[in-house]
């Protein structure tokens, strides 16, 4: 899941993988694992996301703050680990709800991102940043709504894989919702292009995979 999310963002920008980001995550919860094991899975998920997206931070902190590179690596790794701990607790909550009220899980991820990562949030809703048509749905509930859509699509795909009798129903539902999202986006783009009234178009600019030092020193 962490690797899929990283592929959706720069420099890869494979935004079409967005509906599948959490698909590997859901398969871990169907296993009869202890809460401790799920906590460790969540820790690895959160730690991996930030380590993959912000691998350049230790070098940048070292140069900007004039710190020893090894000390910078230790400090940044500690920060990534703290985020991993928060994701670990998120996994515990999901495990608790998995068999009781699974429909709440769709709201858990965006709720967690909004409450626990307000200062430096990397919500999975940003996975749509490469698609102008896809990001227009933020009109409804912000980037956290896009995050909910990622959860919903991947969960419907997961249910389709696990439930053979209703497989087509789940997958068609996911495709219908995804089509609705892009139809709305296309409508927004078309209406603005053909309107004489000033309006705004939603875009997402996120360059997590590019060091600020590189951007600062780039003269092109």
ABEGO torsion letter per residue (X at the ends): XAAAAAAABOAAGBAAAAAAAAAAAAAAAABBBBAAAAAAAAAAAAAAAAAAAAAAAAAAAAAAAGBBAAAAAAAAAAAAAAAAAAAAAAAAAAAAAAAABAAAAAAAAAAAAAAAAAABBBBAAAAAAABAAAAAAAAAAEAAAAAAAAAAAAAAAAAAAABAAAAAAAAAAAAAAAAAAAAAAAAAAAAAAABABBBBBBBBBBBAABBAAAAAABAX
